[in-house]
Amino acid sequence: MVATESSLPSRSSQTPSAIEVDCDAEFLELLAHARSGNRDALGQLLQWYSNYLTILASSQLDRRLRRRLNPSDIVQEAMLAAHQDFACFRGTSQGELLCWLRTILIHTLHRSFKMHVKVEKRDIRREVSLESVSQRMENSACNLAGLLPARDPSPSAPLREREDAVRLADQLSQLRPQYREVIVLRVLQGLSFDEIAQRMDRNCGAVRMLWLRALDSFKTTVAAN
């Protein structure tokens, strides 16, 4: 029997520590439906990771690039590619799906960057090479995971950290835009307060205060979820 949209599992609202088994079961059920050709299941499955991909895409765009490129548009293009190429995904875990989606996002960003360089007629090939985009994306993903509390070491820990990073991105997406921006610049891009001040057109003191307010808001959001 083909699953209908109403019969598909929905993501649990429990706290992360309480949902790992349930979340895995939901993921596997959606994955099975998606692989059987259910487009609603595939759409719901990929939507789980939309905020995560948007946060990562945002971390790759400076203000110059944001005049031409929108993180949401880039993620939408990556999601379309994921829909079209889903038959190529052979993994069985959320961690493997995240890696696959990140690879698609990297290639989408690379194409967008090359188009931007062509339009601007700028010679920054090294800056927009596939290798440099991939390395920056990996750094941002690691920095995002660095916001997570430490886990006990285990063979599955790296995959679990990536799954937790998805929940973290969902929580970041609930913040005010300026709070989210300063966290992305400070944590994912690793910029100094002086560099952030230049990016945000604020003085350094104002950026430091914004950073503290953003952290307080983020902690409140995490506690509420």
Secondary structure, 3 states (H helix, E strand, C coil): CCCCHHHCCCCCCCCHHHHHHHHHHHHHHHHHHHHCCCHHHHHHHHHCCHHHHHHHHHHCCCHHHHCCCCHHHHHHHHHHHHHHCHHHCCCCCHHHHHHHHHHHHHHHHHHHHHHHHHHHCCCCCCCCCHHHHHHHHHHHHHHHHCCCCCCCCCCCHHHHHHHHHHHHHHHHCCCCHHHHHHHHHHHHCCCCHHHHHHHHCCCHHHHHHHHHHHHHHHHHHHHHC
